[in-house]
Amino acid sequence: MSVKFSLASEPWLFRQLSNLQHRHPEMVNPILDKLLSEDEAVRWALVVNAYLDEQINLGKAAELLDLPEVVLRKRFVEMGIPVRQGVANVEEAKAEADAIRAWFTEK
């Protein structure tokens, strides 16, 4: 017999999943990696939400979505998503530089 959980009806489950990821990333990370690699809609939603919450910049979002930054910028404009210009802090500047290096290294 399999037990069914619903994050909607069991809000503690999501908090515990987050806790488990911190304590045992080897258990949770492969599942999340698989979900993000197999479900483009989930990956897109997570990346866009992280961008909107200012957790990542446009360069990092483009890298995570495997798109050139100019293409993602155009899509954001078409979707009415505000495009932030420039970097807000040193960490963002470093992340932007890393994203550019990664883009040129992969191509």
N, C-alpha and C positions, 0 to 999 in steps of 0.2 A: 504494500500500500504506500502510495506517495503522498506526502503532505504538501498542500499548496499554500503558498504565501502570497499576499498581495501588499505591495508597498503602500497602496492607498488605504487599506484597512488596518495595516500594521505599521504605523509610522516609526516605531522603535527599530524596525528592521533596517531601514536606511541608515539610521545613526549607528547601528551595530556593524553594518557593512563598512562604514567609514572607519570605525574603531578597529575592525579586523584588518583593514588595509594598512593602518598605521602599525599595528602589532605584528602582522604576518603578511607583508606585501607579496611574498612568494605564493600565497594562496589566492589573493585577489587580483593582482596585476595581470596574470595570464588571461583571466576571464575578461577583464576590462580591455586588454589589448585585442582579444578576439572580437569582442563586441564592436570596438571602434574600427577595426580593420574590415569587418564584414557588413556593417550597417552605416552606409554613407549618410543617411538622414540623421542618425544619432551623433555621428562625428561632426557633421555640419552644425547641428544645434548646439552641441557642447562648445565648439570653438567660437561660434558667433556669440553665445551667451558669455563666454569668458572675455571676449573682446568688448562686449557692451558693458560688462562689469569692471572693465579696465584692469583685468588680470593679465592680459597679453596685449601686445600691440599688433598693428596690421601686418607687419613683417612676419611675426610668429604665427599669426592666424593663417597667412598665406602658406607658410611652410607646413603647418599641420594639415592643411587642406590640399597640399601638393599643387598649388596654383601659383603662377607668377603674381607678384604683388599688384601690378597694374590691372590684371584681370579681376582679382578679388576687389580692388578698389572700385572698379566699374560696376561689378555686381552689387556691392554695398550701396552705391549711389542709386542704381536701378531699384533696389529693394527699399530705399529710404532709410538705410542704416547710416548714422552719422560717421563720417570718416575723420578720425583724429589726425591732425597734421603734426609732424615732429615728435620728439620724444619728451616724456614728462620728467624723467630722472635718469641717473647714471645707469641703473639696472636696465631700463628700457633701451638706452643707447647701446649697452653691451649686447642685449638680446637682439636688437636690430642688426648689429654687426655680425653676430653669430648666424642669424638667419641668412644674411647675404652670403657669408662664407659657405654655409651649407648648400645654398642654392647653386653656387658656382662649382663647388666640389662635386656635386651629384651629376651635373650636366656634362 
